[in-house]
């Protein structure tokens, strides 16, 4: 399917510069670095060179190109913008004008033919095959979705001097670092070619794997998926289902245990005064999205199992009752927390103590409602598919709801 999709694009003209660069750099990175290490060994500076350039260029893409320029999820100071533009260019994934334009089209037309890296054309195509072809669109058509970026003189400067920036920062700089130890070739291979290839595929994995494998807890309207395994390898970009559902959020991994180093980077930049107004989706909207997906999943499973028509409205009613209770409990708890933060300096000690007790009550109610909802979902997930001998007994389903939801 992947190769067929690429062959079907044969009417489009190949971009030989991109094709040769994408195919030859891995050869140089893998075999060149292995040959050099075999013959000359590996020094601590070469490993540090790789780690430094990987971190700087990777963050230039994820925190800069993606979460700031493409989605404007926070306010960013001029010095930090310059850092993103310089080291984002060194990732060699095109200028930010082109990158952000393609990415905005991806979100607008996800899983449609207009999607630049449409996963429905195949995993290999979405991963990197789309880069092999020339973009023949007129400039005004291509950039019509980035008028805000065209007004930024720093972005226009980066687009104009993109190739010199690539040459100096991506190749000359790591070579000079290696020269400090008298090993310029080692610096070029480790901090240059090997790092370039790994950063490339770190980004490409989000376009391919994060649309092929994983969970869809926030939306089933498109192929984007949360893939926790990609988190550490993509600076946190692996939580892609959440990102497509809430693209204005500065986070991708919203839970404390989800590996999202870009989110942590932005927290550090805010502490340093370089970032402000981090945009965050309200918890109520995130919860509502999750519940909608879970309710839809239960309904689809019941229909697939052949549930009688008269039973489906009753099941929907009970699910809606549980969802309403959970959303109401969260709203009460969140409102109490906000009111406490807003008024605690004006309240007496006794009033603060009473309000904290009320918050504790709301918190308990929320957790109880959440536990009941989870128990219901677990019970519904145990519903077997109909066997060859006939449909399952739906009395069991009714018993589950009586026991678990109320």
C-alpha positions as a Markdown table, in Angstrom:
| # | Residue | x | y | z |
|---|---|---|---|---|
| 1 | Unk | 0.0 | 0.0 | 0.0 |
| 2 | Unk | 2.8 | 2.4 | 0.9 |
| 3 | Unk | 4.7 | 1.8 | -2.4 |
| 4 | Unk | 1.5 | 1.9 | -4.4 |
| 5 | Unk | 0.6 | 5.3 | -2.9 |
| 6 | Unk | 4.1 | 6.6 | -3.7 |
| 7 | Unk | 3.8 | 5.3 | -7.3 |
| 8 | Unk | 0.4 | 6.9 | -7.7 |
| 9 | Unk | 2.1 | 10.2 | -7.0 |
| 10 | Unk | 4.2 | 9.6 | -10.1 |
| 11 | Unk | 2.5 | 12.4 | -11.9 |
| 12 | Unk | 4.1 | 14.8 | -9.4 |
| 13 | Unk | 7.7 | 15.8 | -10.0 |
| 14 | Unk | 10.4 | 14.4 | -7.7 |
| 15 | Unk | 12.3 | 16.8 | -5.6 |
| 16 | Unk | 15.8 | 15.4 | -6.2 |
| 17 | Unk | 17.5 | 17.5 | -3.6 |
| 18 | Unk | 15.1 | 16.3 | -0.9 |
| 19 | Unk | 15.2 | 12.7 | -2.1 |
| 20 | Unk | 18.9 | 12.5 | -2.2 |
| 21 | Unk | 19.3 | 14.2 | 1.2 |
| 22 | Unk | 16.7 | 12.0 | 2.9 |
| 23 | Unk | 18.2 | 8.8 | 1.5 |
| 24 | Unk | 21.9 | 9.5 | 1.7 |
| 25 | Unk | 22.1 | 11.1 | 5.1 |
| 26 | Unk | 21.2 | 7.8 | 6.9 |
| 27 | Unk | 23.9 | 6.0 | 5.0 |
| 28 | Unk | 26.5 | 8.5 | 6.0 |
| 29 | Unk | 25.2 | 8.7 | 9.6 |
| 30 | Unk | 25.1 | 4.9 | 10.2 |
| 31 | Unk | 28.0 | 3.6 | 8.2 |
| 32 | Unk | 30.2 | 6.7 | 8.5 |
| 33 | Unk | 29.8 | 7.0 | 12.3 |
| 34 | Unk | 30.3 | 3.3 | 12.7 |
| 35 | Unk | 33.5 | 3.3 | 10.6 |
| 36 | Unk | 34.9 | 6.3 | 12.4 |
| 37 | Unk | 34.1 | 4.8 | 15.9 |
| 38 | Unk | 35.6 | 1.5 | 14.9 |
| 39 | Unk | 38.9 | 3.0 | 13.7 |
| 40 | Unk | 39.2 | 6.0 | 16.0 |
| 41 | Unk | 37.0 | 5.2 | 19.0 |
| 42 | Unk | 34.4 | 7.5 | 20.6 |
| 43 | Unk | 35.2 | 10.3 | 23.0 |
| 44 | Unk | 33.0 | 11.9 | 25.7 |
| 45 | Unk | 32.9 | 15.2 | 23.7 |
| 46 | Unk | 31.5 | 13.4 | 20.7 |
| 47 | Unk | 28.7 | 12.0 | 22.7 |
| 48 | Unk | 28.1 | 15.3 | 24.4 |
| 49 | Unk | 28.1 | 17.0 | 21.0 |
| 50 | Unk | 25.4 | 14.6 | 19.8 |
| 51 | Unk | 23.3 | 15.1 | 22.9 |
| 52 | Unk | 23.6 | 18.9 | 22.8 |
| 53 | Unk | 22.8 | 19.3 | 19.1 |
| 54 | Unk | 20.0 | 16.7 | 19.4 |
| 55 | Unk | 18.4 | 18.5 | 22.3 |
| 56 | Unk | 18.7 | 22.0 | 20.9 |
| 57 | Unk | 17.5 | 21.1 | 17.4 |
| 58 | Unk | 14.8 | 18.8 | 18.7 |
| 59 | Unk | 13.4 | 21.5 | 21.0 |
| 60 | Unk | 13.6 | 24.0 | 18.2 |
| 61 | Unk | 11.2 | 21.8 | 16.3 |
| 62 | Unk | 8.8 | 20.7 | 19.1 |
| 63 | Unk | 8.7 | 23.8 | 21.3 |
| 64 | Unk | 9.4 | 26.3 | 18.5 |
| 65 | Unk | 8.2 | 25.2 | 15.1 |
| 66 | Unk | 5.3 | 23.1 | 16.5 |
| 67 | Unk | 3.8 | 24.4 | 19.7 |
| 68 | Unk | 4.7 | 28.1 | 19.2 |
| 69 | Unk | 4.8 | 29.0 | 15.5 |
| 70 | Unk | 2.3 | 26.5 | 14.2 |
| 71 | Unk | -0.2 | 26.6 | 17.1 |
| 72 | Unk | 0.6 | 29.7 | 19.1 |
| 73 | Unk | 0.0 | 27.9 | 22.4 |
| 74 | Unk | 1.9 | 30.5 | 24.4 |
| 75 | Unk | 3.5 | 33.9 | 24.2 |
| 76 | Unk | 7.2 | 33.8 | 23.5 |
| 77 | Unk | 10.0 | 36.4 | 24.0 |
| 78 | Unk | 12.1 | 37.6 | 21.0 |
| 79 | Unk | 15.4 | 36.0 | 22.2 |
| 80 | Unk | 13.7 | 32.6 | 22.6 |
| 81 | Unk | 12.0 | 33.0 | 19.1 |
| 82 | Unk | 15.5 | 33.6 | 17.7 |
| 83 | Unk | 16.8 | 30.5 | 19.4 |
| 84 | Unk | 13.9 | 28.5 | 17.9 |
| 85 | Unk | 14.5 | 29.9 | 14.4 |
| 86 | Unk | 18.2 | 29.2 | 14.4 |
| 87 | Unk | 18.2 | 25.7 | 15.9 |
| 88 | Unk | 14.9 | 24.8 | 14.2 |
| 89 | Unk | 16.6 | 25.5 | 10.9 |
| 90 | Unk | 19.5 | 23.3 | 12.0 |
| 91 | Unk | 17.0 | 20.4 | 12.2 |
| 92 | Unk | 16.8 | 20.6 | 8.4 |
| 93 | Unk | 13.0 | 20.2 | 8.2 |
| 94 | Unk | 12.5 | 23.4 | 6.1 |
| 95 | Unk | 12.0 | 27.0 | 7.2 |
| 96 | Unk | 9.3 | 27.6 | 9.8 |
| 97 | Unk | 7.0 | 29.2 | 7.2 |
| 98 | Unk | 6.9 | 26.0 | 5.1 |
| 99 | Unk | 6.8 | 23.7 | 8.2 |
| 100 | Unk | 4.0 | 25.6 | 10.0 |
| 101 | Unk | 2.0 | 25.9 | 6.8 |
| 102 | Unk | 2.2 | 22.2 | 6.1 |
| 103 | Unk | 1.3 | 21.4 | 9.7 |
| 104 | Unk | -1.7 | 23.7 | 9.7 |
| 105 | Unk | -3.0 | 22.1 | 6.5 |
| 106 | Unk | -2.4 | 18.7 | 8.2 |
| 107 | Unk | -4.7 | 19.7 | 11.1 |
| 108 | Unk | -7.3 | 21.3 | 8.8 |
| 109 | Unk | -7.5 | 18.4 | 6.4 |
| 110 | Unk | -6.4 | 15.4 | 8.5 |
| 111 | Unk | -7.0 | 12.1 | 6.7 |
| 112 | Unk | -8.1 | 13.9 | 3.6 |
| 113 | Unk | -6.3 | 14.2 | 0.2 |
| 114 | Unk | -5.3 | 17.8 | 1.1 |
| 115 | Unk | -3.4 | 16.6 | 4.1 |
| 116 | Unk | 0.3 | 16.9 | 3.2 |
| 117 | Unk | 1.2 | 13.7 | 5.0 |
| 118 | Unk | -2.0 | 11.8 | 4.8 |
| 119 | Unk | -1.7 | 8.5 | 6.6 |
| 120 | Unk | -4.4 | 7.0 | 4.4 |
| 121 | Unk | -1.9 | 7.1 | 1.6 |
| 122 | Unk | 0.3 | 4.7 | 3.6 |
| 123 | Unk | 2.6 | 4.7 | 6.5 |
| 124 | Unk | 5.8 | 5.1 | 4.4 |
| 125 | Unk | 4.2 | 8.0 | 2.5 |
| 126 | Unk | 3.2 | 9.8 | 5.7 |
| 127 | Unk | 6.5 | 9.0 | 7.4 |
| 128 | Unk | 8.7 | 10.6 | 4.7 |
| 129 | Unk | 7.5 | 9.7 | 1.2 |
| 130 | Unk | 5.6 | 13.0 | 0.8 |
| 131 | Unk | 8.9 | 14.9 | 1.2 |
| 132 | Unk | 10.2 | 13.3 | -2.1 |
| 133 | Unk | 7.9 | 15.4 | -4.3 |
| 134 | Unk | 8.0 | 19.0 | -5.2 |
| 135 | Unk | 5.4 | 21.4 | -3.9 |
| 136 | Unk | 4.1 | 23.1 | -7.0 |
| 137 | Unk | 1.6 | 25.3 | -5.3 |
| 138 | Unk | 1.8 | 29.1 | -5.9 |
| 139 | Unk | 3.3 | 31.0 | -3.0 |
| 140 | Unk | 0.2 | 32.9 | -2.2 |
| 141 | Unk | -1.8 | 29.7 | -2.0 |
| 142 | Unk | 0.7 | 27.8 | 0.1 |
| 143 | Unk | 1.1 | 30.6 | 2.6 |
| 144 | Unk | -2.5 | 31.7 | 2.9 |
| 145 | Unk | -2.9 | 29.9 | 6.2 |
| 146 | Unk | 0.1 | 31.6 | 7.8 |
| 147 | Unk | -0.6 | 35.4 | 7.5 |
| 148 | Unk | 0.4 | 35.9 | 11.1 |
| 149 | Unk | 3.9 | 34.4 | 10.5 |
| 150 | Unk | 4.4 | 36.5 | 7.3 |
| 151 | Unk | 4.1 | 39.6 | 9.5 |
| 152 | Unk | 7.0 | 38.5 | 11.7 |
| 153 | Unk | 10.3 | 39.9 | 10.4 |
| 154 | Unk | 12.3 | 37.3 | 12.2 |
| 155 | Unk | 10.5 | 34.5 | 10.4 |
| 156 | Unk | 10.9 | 36.2 | 7.1 |
| 157 | Unk | 14.6 | 36.6 | 7.8 |
| 158 | Unk | 14.9 | 32.9 | 8.7 |
| 159 | Unk | 13.1 | 31.9 | 5.5 |
| 160 | Unk | 15.5 | 34.1 | 3.4 |
| 161 | Unk | 18.7 | 32.8 | 5.1 |
| 162 | Unk | 17.5 | 29.2 | 5.7 |
| 163 | Unk | 20.3 | 27.5 | 3.8 |
| 164 | Unk | 23.2 | 29.5 | 5.3 |
| 165 | Unk | 21.7 | 28.8 | 8.8 |
| 166 | Unk | 21.6 | 25.1 | 7.9 |
| 167 | Unk | 25.2 | 25.1 | 6.8 |
| 168 | Unk | 26.6 | 27.0 | 9.7 |
| 169 | Unk | 24.6 | 25.6 | 12.6 |
| 170 | Unk | 23.9 | 22.1 | 11.5 |
| 171 | Unk | 27.4 | 21.3 | 10.0 |
| 172 | Unk | 30.0 | 23.9 | 10.8 |
| 173 | Unk | 29.1 | 24.2 | 14.5 |
| 174 | Unk | 29.4 | 20.5 | 15.5 |
| 175 | Unk | 32.6 | 20.2 | 13.4 |
| 176 | Unk | 34.1 | 23.1 | 15.4 |
| 177 | Unk | 33.1 | 21.4 | 18.6 |
| 178 | Unk | 34.9 | 18.3 | 17.5 |
| 179 | Unk | 37.9 | 20.4 | 16.5 |
| 180 | Unk | 38.3 | 21.3 | 20.1 |
| 181 | Unk | 39.6 | 17.7 | 20.6 |
| 182 | Unk | 41.4 | 17.6 | 17.3 |
| 183 | Unk | 38.6 | 15.3 | 15.9 |
| 184 | Unk | 36.5 | 17.5 | 13.5 |
| 185 | Unk | 35.3 | 14.5 | 11.5 |
| 186 | Unk | 33.9 | 12.9 | 14.7 |
| 187 | Unk | 32.1 | 16.2 | 15.5 |
| 188 | Unk | 30.6 | 16.3 | 12.1 |
| 189 | Unk | 29.4 | 12.7 | 12.2 |
| 190 | Unk | 28.1 | 12.6 | 15.7 |
| 191 | Unk | 26.7 | 16.2 | 16.1 |
| 192 | Unk | 25.9 | 16.6 | 12.4 |
| 193 | Unk | 24.8 | 13.6 | 10.3 |
| 194 | Unk | 23.8 | 11.1 | 13.0 |
| 195 | Unk | 21.9 | 13.8 | 15.0 |
| 196 | Unk | 20.2 | 15.0 | 11.8 |
| 197 | Unk | 18.9 | 11.6 | 10.9 |
| 198 | Unk | 17.6 | 10.8 | 14.4 |
| 199 | Unk | 15.8 | 14.2 | 14.7 |
| 200 | Unk | 14.3 | 13.7 | 11.3 |
| 201 | Unk | 12.8 | 10.3 | 12.1 |
| 202 | Unk | 11.8 | 11.6 | 15.6 |
| 203 | Unk | 9.5 | 14.0 | 13.7 |
| 204 | Unk | 8.5 | 11.5 | 11.0 |
| 205 | Unk | 7.4 | 9.0 | 13.6 |
| 206 | Unk | 4.7 | 11.4 | 14.8 |
| 207 | Unk | 3.3 | 11.7 | 11.2 |
| 208 | Unk | 3.3 | 7.9 | 10.8 |
| 209 | Unk | 3.3 | 5.8 | 13.9 |
| 210 | Unk | 1.2 | 8.2 | 15.9 |
| 211 | Unk | -1.5 | 7.8 | 13.2 |
| 212 | Unk | -1.2 | 4.0 | 13.0 |
| 213 | Unk | -0.9 | 2.6 | 16.5 |
| 214 | Unk | -2.1 | 3.7 | 19.9 |
| 215 | Unk | -5.3 | 4.7 | 21.7 |
| 216 | Unk | -7.9 | 7.4 | 20.9 |
| 217 | Unk | -9.2 | 8.5 | 24.3 |
| 218 | Unk | -10.2 | 12.0 | 23.3 |
| 219 | Unk | -11.5 | 11.8 | 19.7 |
| 220 | Unk | -12.3 | 9.0 | 17.2 |
| 221 | Unk | -13.0 | 11.5 | 14.4 |
| 222 | Unk | -9.5 | 11.0 | 12.9 |
| 223 | Unk | -6.6 | 8.6 | 12.9 |
| 224 | Unk | -4.4 | 10.5 | 15.4 |
| 225 | Unk | -3.4 | 8.3 | 18.4 |
| 226 | Unk | -1.8 | 8.6 | 21.8 |
| 227 | Unk | 1.3 | 6.4 | 21.7 |
| 228 | Unk | 3.1 | 6.5 | 25.1 |
| 229 | Unk | 6.1 | 4.7 | 23.7 |
| 230 | Unk | 6.8 | 7.6 | 21.4 |
| 231 | Unk | 6.8 | 10.1 | 24.2 |
| 232 | Unk | 10.4 | 9.8 | 25.3 |
| 233 | Unk | 11.6 | 9.6 | 21.7 |
| 234 | Unk | 9.7 | 12.7 | 20.4 |
| 235 | Unk | 10.1 | 15.2 | 23.2 |
| 236 | Unk | 6.5 | 14.4 | 24.3 |
| 237 | Unk | 4.9 | 14.6 | 20.9 |
| 238 | Unk | 3.6 | 11.0 | 21.0 |
| 239 | Unk | 0.3 | 12.0 | 22.7 |
| 240 | Unk | -1.1 | 12.8 | 19.4 |
| 241 | Unk | -4.8 | 12.1 | 19.9 |
| 242 | Unk | -4.9 | 14.7 | 22.7 |
| 243 | Unk | -3.0 | 17.2 | 20.5 |
| 244 | Unk | -5.5 | 16.8 | 17.6 |
| 245 | Unk | -8.4 | 17.2 | 19.9 |
| 246 | Unk | -7.0 | 20.2 | 21.7 |
| 247 | Unk | -4.3 | 21.7 | 19.4 |
| 248 | Unk | -4.3 | 25.1 | 21.2 |
| 249 | Unk | -3.0 | 23.5 | 24.4 |
| 250 | Unk | 0.7 | 23.9 | 25.1 |
| 251 | Unk | 0.8 | 20.4 | 26.5 |
| 252 | Unk | 0.6 | 17.0 | 24.8 |
| 253 | Unk | 1.1 | 14.8 | 27.8 |
| 254 | Unk | -1.4 | 16.2 | 30.4 |
| 255 | Unk | -0.8 | 13.7 | 33.2 |
| 256 | Unk | 2.1 | 13.9 | 35.5 |
| 257 | Unk | 3.5 | 10.5 | 34.5 |
| 258 | Unk | 3.3 | 11.2 | 30.8 |
| 259 | Unk | 6.7 | 12.0 | 29.3 |
| 260 | Unk | 6.4 | 15.4 | 27.7 |
| 261 | Unk | 9.8 | 17.1 | 28.0 |
| 262 | Unk | 8.6 | 20.0 | 25.8 |
| 263 | Unk | 6.0 | 20.8 | 28.4 |
| 264 | Unk | 8.7 | 20.8 | 31.1 |
| 265 | Unk | 10.9 | 22.9 | 29.0 |
| 266 | Unk | 8.1 | 25.5 | 28.7 |
| 267 | Unk | 7.6 | 25.5 | 32.4 |
| 268 | Unk | 11.4 | 26.2 | 32.8 |
| 269 | Unk | 11.2 | 29.0 | 30.2 |
| 270 | Unk | 8.2 | 30.5 | 32.0 |
| 271 | Unk | 10.2 | 30.5 | 35.3 |
| 272 | Unk | 13.0 | 32.3 | 33.5 |
| 273 | Unk | 10.6 | 34.9 | 32.2 |
| 274 | Unk | 11.0 | 33.9 | 28.5 |
| 275 | Unk | 7.5 | 32.4 | 28.1 |
| 276 | Unk | 4.1 | 33.6 | 29.3 |
| 277 | Unk | 0.4 | 32.8 | 29.0 |
| 278 | Unk | 0.7 | 29.1 | 28.5 |
| 279 | Unk | -2.7 | 28.1 | 27.0 |
| 280 | Unk | -4.4 | 25.2 | 28.8 |
| 281 | Unk | -7.6 | 23.4 | 28.0 |
| 282 | Unk | -10.1 | 23.4 | 30.9 |
| 283 | Unk | -10.3 | 20.1 | 32.7 |
| 284 | Unk | -14.1 | 20.0 | 32.1 |
| 285 | Unk | -13.6 | 20.0 | 28.3 |
| 286 | Unk | -11.0 | 17.2 | 28.5 |
| 287 | Unk | -13.3 | 15.1 | 30.7 |
| 288 | Unk | -16.3 | 15.7 | 28.4 |
| 289 | Unk | -14.2 | 14.6 | 25.4 |
| 290 | Unk | -13.1 | 11.4 | 27.2 |
| 291 | Unk | -16.6 | 10.6 | 28.3 |
| 292 | Unk | -18.1 | 11.1 | 24.8 |
| 293 | Unk | -15.6 | 8.7 | 23.4 |
| 294 | Unk | -16.3 | 6.1 | 26.1 |
| 295 | Unk | -20.1 | 6.4 | 25.7 |
| 296 | Unk | -19.8 | 6.1 | 21.9 |
| 297 | Unk | -17.6 | 3.0 | 22.4 |
| 298 | Unk | -20.1 | 1.3 | 24.6 |
| 299 | Unk | -23.0 | 2.0 | 22.2 |
| 300 | Unk | -21.0 | 0.7 | 19.3 |
| 301 | Unk | -20.2 | -2.5 | 21.2 |
| 302 | Unk | -23.8 | -3.0 | 22.1 |
| 303 | Unk | -25.0 | -2.5 | 18.5 |
| 304 | Unk | -22.3 | -4.9 | 17.3 |
| 305 | Unk | -23.4 | -7.5 | 19.9 |
| 306 | Unk | -27.0 | -7.2 | 18.6 |
| 307 | Unk | -28.7 | -5.5 | 21.5 |
| 308 | Unk | -32.5 | -5.1 | 21.1 |
| 309 | Unk | -33.6 | -1.7 | 19.9 |
| 310 | Unk | -35.7 | -1.1 | 23.0 |
| 311 | Unk | -32.7 | -1.6 | 25.3 |
| 312 | Unk | -30.4 | 0.9 | 23.7 |
| 313 | Unk | -32.3 | 4.0 | 24.9 |
| 314 | Unk | -32.3 | 2.7 | 28.4 |
| 315 | Unk | -28.6 | 2.0 | 28.3 |
| 316 | Unk | -28.0 | 5.5 | 26.9 |
| 317 | Unk | -30.1 | 7.1 | 29.6 |
| 318 | Unk | -28.1 | 5.3 | 32.3 |
| 319 | Unk | -24.8 | 6.3 | 30.7 |
| 320 | Unk | -25.9 | 9.9 | 30.4 |
| 321 | Unk | -26.9 | 9.9 | 34.1 |
| 322 | Unk | -23.5 | 8.7 | 35.1 |
| 323 | Unk | -21.7 | 11.1 | 32.8 |
| 324 | Unk | -23.8 | 14.1 | 34.1 |
| 325 | Unk | -23.0 | 13.1 | 37.7 |
| 326 | Unk | -19.3 | 13.0 | 37.0 |
| 327 | Unk | -19.2 | 16.3 | 35.1 |
| 328 | Unk | -21.3 | 18.0 | 37.8 |
| 329 | Unk | -19.0 | 16.7 | 40.5 |
| 330 | Unk | -15.9 | 18.0 | 38.7 |
| 331 | Unk | -17.5 | 21.4 | 38.1 |
| 332 | Unk | -18.3 | 21.7 | 41.8 |
| 333 | Unk | -14.9 | 20.7 | 42.9 |
| 334 | Unk | -13.1 | 23.0 | 40.4 |
| 335 | Unk | -15.4 | 26.0 | 41.3 |
| 336 | Unk | -14.6 | 25.5 | 45.0 |
| 337 | Unk | -10.9 | 25.5 | 44.3 |
| 338 | Unk | -11.1 | 28.7 | 42.2 |
| 339 | Unk | -13.2 | 30.4 | 44.7 |
| 340 | Unk | -10.8 | 29.5 | 47.5 |
| 341 | Unk | -7.8 | 30.8 | 45.7 |
| 342 | Unk | -9.6 | 34.0 | 44.8 |
| 343 | Unk | -11.0 | 34.8 | 48.3 |
| 344 | Unk | -8.7 | 33.1 | 50.8 |
| 345 | Unk | -6.8 | 36.3 | 51.6 |
| 346 | Unk | -10.0 | 38.1 | 52.5 |
| 347 | Unk | -11.5 | 35.3 | 54.6 |
| 348 | Unk | -10.9 | 34.7 | 58.3 |
| 349 | Unk | -9.1 | 31.6 | 59.5 |
| 350 | Unk | -12.4 | 30.0 | 60.4 |
| 351 | Unk | -13.9 | 30.7 | 57.0 |
| 352 | Unk | -10.9 | 29.2 | 55.2 |
| 353 | Unk | -11.1 | 26.1 | 57.4 |
| 354 | Unk | -14.8 | 25.7 | 56.5 |
| 355 | Unk | -14.2 | 26.2 | 52.8 |
| 356 | Unk | -11.3 | 23.6 | 52.8 |
| 357 | Unk | -13.7 | 21.1 | 54.4 |
| 358 | Unk | -16.2 | 21.9 | 51.7 |
| 359 | Unk | -13.5 | 21.3 | 49.0 |
| 360 | Unk | -12.7 | 18.0 | 50.6 |
| 361 | Unk | -16.3 | 17.0 | 50.3 |
| 362 | Unk | -16.5 | 17.9 | 46.7 |
| 363 | Unk | -13.2 | 16.1 | 46.0 |
| 364 | Unk | -14.6 | 12.9 | 47.6 |
| 365 | Unk | -17.8 | 13.2 | 45.5 |
| 366 | Unk | -15.8 | 13.7 | 42.4 |
| 367 | Unk | -13.6 | 10.7 | 43.1 |
| 368 | Unk | -16.6 | 8.5 | 43.9 |
| 369 | Unk | -18.4 | 9.5 | 40.7 |
| 370 | Unk | -15.2 | 8.8 | 38.8 |
| 371 | Unk | -14.7 | 5.4 | 40.4 |
| 372 | Unk | -18.3 | 4.4 | 39.6 |
| 373 | Unk | -17.9 | 5.5 | 36.0 |
| 374 | Unk | -14.6 | 3.5 | 35.7 |
| 375 | Unk | -16.3 | 0.5 | 37.2 |
| 376 | Unk | -19.1 | 0.8 | 34.6 |
| 377 | Unk | -16.7 | 1.0 | 31.7 |
| 378 | Unk | -14.8 | -2.0 | 33.0 |
| 379 | Unk | -18.0 | -3.9 | 33.3 |
| 380 | Unk | -19.1 | -2.9 | 29.8 |
| 381 | Unk | -15.7 | -3.9 | 28.3 |
| 382 | Unk | -16.3 | -7.4 | 29.7 |
| 383 | Unk | -19.4 | -7.9 | 27.5 |
| 384 | Unk | -18.6 | -10.8 | 25.2 |
| 385 | Unk | -19.2 | -10.7 | 21.5 |
| 386 | Unk | -22.1 | -12.9 | 20.3 |
| 387 | Unk | -21.1 | -16.5 | 19.8 |
| 388 | Unk | -21.9 | -18.7 | 16.8 |
| 389 | Unk | -24.7 | -20.3 | 18.9 |
| 390 | Unk | -26.5 | -16.9 | 19.4 |
| 391 | Unk | -26.5 | -13.5 | 21.1 |
| 392 | Unk | -25.4 | -12.9 | 24.6 |
| 393 | Unk | -27.9 | -12.6 | 27.4 |
| 394 | Unk | -28.7 | -8.9 | 27.8 |
| 395 | Unk | -30.2 | -9.4 | 31.3 |
| 396 | Unk | -26.6 | -9.5 | 32.4 |
| 397 | Unk | -26.0 | -6.0 | 30.9 |
| 398 | Unk | -28.9 | -4.6 | 32.8 |
| 399 | Unk | -27.7 | -6.2 | 36.0 |
| 400 | Unk | -24.2 | -4.6 | 35.5 |
| 401 | Unk | -25.8 | -1.1 | 35.2 |
| 402 | Unk | -27.9 | -1.6 | 38.3 |
| 403 | Unk | -25.0 | -2.7 | 40.3 |
| 404 | Unk | -22.3 | -0.4 | 39.0 |
| 405 | Unk | -23.8 | 2.9 | 38.0 |
| 406 | Unk | -26.2 | 3.7 | 40.8 |
